[in-house]
């Protein structure tokens, strides 16, 4: 499966030559600000299967103190992907073209969601991050 994505203005495009995995929606205050929304919608990718097609020179990066960050289009501002130590590790689902054949499997940091957000019953939710697996 090949998945494509692009920013709002269309000047930056990418391709993932694999399935997306582990889709999640984060409701923390930082994701609300970074995504200008009630939550993020994000899925992991294999960095080896991710490739910028056009506009890589337009990317602007914001990296936090622990090496995690986001990359945006410098022209239109779309949040395109997440990076760790400069390597793409996931894409924002809002910038994916077509049907990526994935659903959000869990909602994280709902304990700090916006007071005005109402989540429907039946979702897999965690007050904080995902529980540790052994």
C-alpha positions as a printed Julia matrix, in Angstrom:
134×3 Matrix{Float64}:
   0.0    0.0    0.0
   1.24   3.5   -0.83
  -0.15   6.42   1.14
   0.3   10.03   0.11
  -0.14  13.25   2.0
   0.21  16.96   1.53
  -0.08  20.29   3.28
  -2.99  22.71   2.85
  -1.33  24.67   0.03
  -0.09  21.48  -1.67
   3.53  22.6   -1.97
   4.82  19.87   0.36
   3.95  16.28  -0.47
   5.08  12.94   0.9
   4.64   9.24   0.35
   4.59   6.29   2.75
   5.21   2.93   1.07
   3.63   0.95   3.9
   0.58   0.88   6.14
   0.17   3.42   8.89
   0.0    1.95  12.4
  -1.01   2.73  15.97
  -3.32   5.67  15.23
  -4.14   7.79  18.24
  -5.73  11.03  19.24
  -4.03  13.05  21.98
  -6.14  15.52  23.95
  -3.36  17.2   25.97
  -3.02  20.99  26.0
   0.22  20.91  23.97
  -1.36  18.89  21.13
  -4.39  21.18  21.14
  -2.08  24.12  20.51
   0.16  22.34  17.98
  -2.8   21.06  15.95
  -5.1   24.08  16.51
  -7.85  21.63  17.39
  -9.46  19.76  20.28
  -6.91  16.94  19.8
  -4.33  15.51  17.46
  -4.96  12.69  14.99
  -1.69  10.89  14.4
  -0.35   7.55  13.18
   3.1    6.0   13.3
   5.16   5.18  10.21
   8.3    3.19   9.53
  10.87   5.96   8.88
  12.51   3.83   6.18
   9.21   3.8    4.24
   8.6    7.56   4.45
   9.78   9.91   1.68
   9.28  13.61   0.98
   8.21  14.02  -2.66
   8.1   17.82  -3.02
   8.7   20.92  -0.96
  11.04  19.51   1.69
  12.87  22.86   1.63
   9.65  24.54   2.88
   9.56  22.49   6.09
   9.89  24.27   9.41
  10.68  22.22  12.51
   9.85  22.76  16.15
  11.79  20.44  18.45
  11.3   20.26  22.2
  13.91  19.62  24.85
  13.67  15.8   24.63
  14.22  15.55  20.86
  10.54  15.16  19.91
   9.05  17.71  17.54
   6.74  18.54  14.69
   7.31  19.69  11.13
   5.1   22.29   9.48
   4.72  23.84   6.06
   6.47  27.21   6.2
   4.0   28.61   3.67
   0.53  27.47   4.87
   1.31  26.23   8.4
  -0.07  22.69   8.12
   1.32  20.29  10.73
   2.55  17.38   8.61
   4.51  14.98  10.79
   6.17  14.22  14.06
   9.91  13.77  14.35
  12.28  12.33  16.91
  15.93  13.35  16.7
  15.3   14.63  13.17
  13.68  11.45  11.84
  10.0   11.25  10.85
   8.17   8.8   13.1
   4.53   9.6   12.34
   2.14  11.61  10.21
  -0.86  13.75  11.03
  -3.98  12.04   9.72
  -5.54  15.33   8.62
  -2.9   15.71   5.89
  -3.23  12.16   4.53
  -4.92  11.88   1.12
  -7.72   9.39   0.58
  -8.46   6.46   2.87
  -5.36   5.27   4.73
  -7.24   2.18   5.96
  -6.7    2.95   9.65
  -8.87   4.07  12.54
  -7.92   5.86  15.73
  -7.49   3.07  18.24
  -7.14   5.06  21.43
  -7.52   8.51  22.9
  -4.76   9.6   25.24
  -4.43  12.33  27.86
  -8.19  12.71  28.09
  -7.66  13.64  31.75
  -6.43  17.01  30.49
  -8.82  17.49  27.58
 -10.43  20.88  27.02
 -13.4   21.56  29.29
 -15.59  22.25  26.23
 -14.83  18.9   24.54
 -17.37  16.11  24.95
 -16.18  12.63  24.03
 -18.68   9.95  23.06
 -18.99   6.8   25.13
 -17.38   3.61  23.92
 -13.95   5.01  22.99
 -10.74   3.47  24.28
  -9.48   6.29  26.5
  -6.6    6.85  28.89
  -6.35   9.72  31.38
  -2.64   9.94  30.56
  -0.45   8.22  27.97
  -0.69   4.62  26.87
  -0.08   2.1   29.63
   3.36   0.51  29.64
   3.54  -2.94  28.09
   5.97  -5.56  29.34
